[in-house]
Amino acid sequence: MRRFNRDDAELVKSVLHDVCESGFVFKLGAGKDVAYRSATADELMQLGGQRADGFDEVVWLLIYREGPLSAEVLASRLRASQDDIDRSLARLVAEDRAQASKGRYSSRSVVMSPAASAGWEAGMLDHFQAVVRTLCARLRASSENEPSPHVGGSTYSLRVWPGHPLEDEVCGALAEFRRKHTELRRKVQEHNERHGVPSNYDEVVIYGGQCVVAKERPDDEESGHESVE
């Protein structure tokens, strides 16, 4: 809590609970004496062999973002056994989520349901990597004095409450973002399938996130703010 003292305490506890439930972190002791440690590489390999939930999605994400990749490279990158990788790839190919060519695997797209109970780890990883790539690109452009209107991000904080006239519009922003960009992705894919993709192209990564944090406003604080990069 000292390390993340600027974050909401309940959110930090929730993240800790999730990573413990997933087996990536171990909880030792209880109460005030509780301690945590991350899983070792060997323990993560055992976890991959014991659980199917979410593993296929991580493999799927990696071959989509960085493919074509061989099964051997995937096993090395994910620190998983070759048997686990081979079984996962067989499932992905059978479900047409991945395609095999000359011993390497790739994927045309990755689509994960927000309500799915398995695979959320891959979705979080993809979102995190998108944010990091954007920040790095923005910093690189700043250092080179070449700012681009196509690279960057914006963060908005909007204060609403039950009965606020704009509550539904504000809280529905994520659903609207998903609807709009799902339709945009569909149109791009249809065009690319009709006309083909050239050997050199730009991959535009667009991400969006939303959370709701319960707060109490100090008497001397103004009623709204936003930050934009």
C-alpha positions in Angstrom: 0.0 0.0 0.0 3.0 2.3 0.5 4.2 1.6 -3.0 0.8 2.3 -4.6 -0.3 5.0 -2.1 -1.8 7.2 -4.9 -4.1 4.4 -6.0 -7.4 3.5 -4.5 -6.9 0.9 -1.7 -9.7 -1.3 -2.8 -8.5 -1.4 -6.4 -5.0 -2.5 -5.2 -6.5 -5.2 -3.0 -8.7 -6.4 -5.9 -5.7 -6.7 -8.3 -3.7 -8.6 -5.6 -6.7 -10.9 -5.2 -6.9 -11.6 -8.9 -3.2 -12.3 -9.4 -3.3 -14.7 -6.4 -6.3 -16.5 -7.7 -4.6 -16.9 -11.1 -1.5 -18.4 -9.5 0.9 -15.7 -10.6 1.5 -14.5 -7.0 1.5 -16.6 -3.8 0.0 -15.3 -0.5 1.8 -16.3 2.7 0.4 -15.9 6.2 -2.7 -13.9 7.2 -3.8 -10.7 8.8 -1.1 -8.1 9.5 1.6 -10.6 8.9 0.5 -11.5 5.3 3.2 -11.4 2.7 3.3 -12.0 -1.1 5.8 -13.4 -3.6 5.7 -13.9 -7.3 5.6 -17.4 -8.8 8.9 -18.8 -10.1 9.5 -19.8 -13.7 9.2 -23.5 -12.7 5.9 -22.8 -10.9 4.5 -20.9 -13.9 5.4 -23.8 -16.2 3.5 -26.2 -13.8 0.6 -23.7 -13.8 0.5 -23.8 -17.6 0.3 -27.6 -17.6 -2.4 -27.7 -14.9 -4.8 -25.0 -16.3 -6.3 -24.5 -19.7 -8.2 -21.4 -18.8 -6.6 -18.4 -20.5 -3.5 -20.2 -21.8 -4.8 -20.5 -25.4 -5.6 -16.8 -25.4 -2.1 -15.8 -24.3 -0.7 -18.0 -27.1 -3.2 -16.5 -29.6 -2.3 -13.0 -28.6 1.4 -13.6 -29.0 1.2 -15.1 -32.5 -1.2 -12.3 -33.5 1.1 -9.5 -32.3 4.5 -11.0 -33.1 3.8 -13.8 -35.5 4.5 -15.8 -37.6 6.2 -17.7 -34.8 7.3 -21.4 -34.6 6.1 -23.6 -31.8 9.6 -23.7 -30.4 9.9 -19.9 -30.2 6.5 -19.8 -28.5 7.5 -22.3 -25.9 10.7 -20.3 -25.1 8.8 -17.0 -25.0 6.1 -18.3 -22.7 8.3 -20.5 -20.6 5.9 -23.4 -21.3 6.5 -27.0 -22.1 6.5 -28.0 -25.8 3.6 -30.3 -25.2 1.4 -27.5 -23.8 2.3 -25.3 -26.7 1.6 -28.0 -29.3 -1.8 -28.8 -27.7 -2.7 -25.1 -27.5 -1.8 -24.5 -31.2 -3.8 -27.5 -32.3 -6.9 -26.1 -30.5 -6.3 -22.6 -32.0 -5.9 -24.0 -35.5 -8.9 -26.3 -35.2 -11.0 -23.3 -34.1 -9.6 -21.2 -37.0 -8.2 -18.7 -34.5 -4.7 -19.4 -35.8 -3.2 -20.4 -39.1 -0.2 -22.6 -39.7 2.2 -22.2 -42.7 5.7 -23.7 -43.1 6.0 -24.6 -39.4 5.1 -21.1 -38.2 1.8 -19.8 -36.8 0.0 -16.5 -37.2 -3.5 -15.0 -36.7 -5.6 -12.6 -38.7 -7.3 -11.1 -35.6 -7.9 -11.5 -31.9 -11.3 -10.9 -30.4 -12.0 -11.6 -26.8 -15.4 -11.2 -25.1 -15.3 -8.6 -22.2 -17.6 -11.0 -20.2 -15.5 -14.1 -20.7 -14.3 -15.9 -17.5 -11.2 -17.2 -19.3 -8.7 -15.2 -21.2 -8.9 -11.9 -19.4 -5.2 -12.1 -18.6 -4.4 -11.9 -22.3 -6.7 -9.0 -22.7 -5.1 -7.1 -19.9 -1.6 -7.9 -21.3 -2.6 -6.6 -24.7 -4.1 -3.4 -23.2 -1.0 -2.8 -21.1 1.3 -3.3 -24.1 -0.7 -0.9 -26.2 -0.4 1.8 -23.5 3.3 1.2 -23.2 3.9 1.3 -27.0 1.9 4.5 -27.2 3.9 6.2 -24.4 7.2 5.2 -26.0 6.1 6.4 -29.4 5.0 9.7 -27.8 8.2 10.2 -26.0 10.2 9.3 -29.1 8.3 11.9 -31.1 8.9 14.5 -28.4 12.6 13.9 -28.3 12.8 14.1 -32.1 10.6 17.2 -32.2 8.2 15.4 -34.5 4.8 15.4 -32.7 2.1 13.5 -34.6 -1.7 14.0 -34.3 -1.9 10.2 -34.8 0.0 9.3 -31.7 -0.9 10.0 -28.1 -3.7 9.5 -25.5 -6.2 11.5 -23.5 -7.6 10.9 -20.0 -10.8 12.4 -18.8 -12.3 12.3 -15.2 -16.0 13.1 -15.1 -17.9 13.4 -11.9 -21.5 12.0 -11.9 -23.8 10.4 -9.4 -27.2 8.6 -9.3 -29.7 10.8 -10.9 -27.2 13.0 -12.8 -28.7 13.8 -16.2 -25.5 12.6 -18.0 -24.9 9.5 -15.8 -25.9 7.0 -18.5 -23.9 8.8 -21.2 -20.8 8.9 -19.1 -21.0 5.4 -17.7 -21.8 4.1 -21.2 -18.7 5.6 -22.8 -16.8 2.3 -22.8 -19.7 0.4 -24.4 -20.0 3.1 -27.1 -16.2 3.0 -27.7 -16.4 -0.8 -28.2 -19.4 -0.6 -30.5 -17.8 2.1 -32.7 -14.4 0.5 -33.0 -15.8 -3.0 -33.5 -17.7 -1.7 -36.5 -14.6 0.1 -37.7 -12.6 -3.1 -37.4 -15.2 -5.0 -39.4 -15.1 -2.5 -42.3 -11.3 -2.5 -42.4 -11.2 -6.3 -42.4 -13.8 -6.5 -45.2 -11.8 -4.0 -47.3 -8.5 -5.9 -46.7 -10.1 -9.2 -47.6 -11.4 -7.9 -50.9 -8.3 -6.0 -51.9 -5.4 -7.7 -50.1 -2.8 -6.2 -47.7 0.5 -4.9 -49.2 3.9 -6.1 -48.0 4.4 -2.8 -46.1 1.6 -1.3 -44.0 0.9 0.6 -40.8 -0.7 -1.1 -37.8 -2.8 1.4 -35.9 -3.3 0.3 -32.3 -6.3 2.0 -30.6 -7.1 1.3 -26.9 -9.6 2.5 -24.4 -10.3 1.8 -20.8 -12.8 2.9 -18.1 -13.1 2.5 -14.3 -15.4 3.9 -11.7 -14.0 5.0 -8.3 -16.2 6.0 -5.4 -15.0 9.3 -3.9 -15.9 12.0 -1.5 -15.3 15.6 -2.5 -13.4 17.8 0.0 -15.4 21.1 0.7 -12.6 23.3 -0.8 -12.2 21.3 -4.1 -13.7 22.4 -7.4 -16.2 20.1 -9.1 -14.4 18.8 -12.3 -11.1 18.2 -14.0 -9.5 16.5 -16.9 -6.0 15.8 -18.2 -5.1 15.5 -21.8 -1.9 14.3 -23.5 
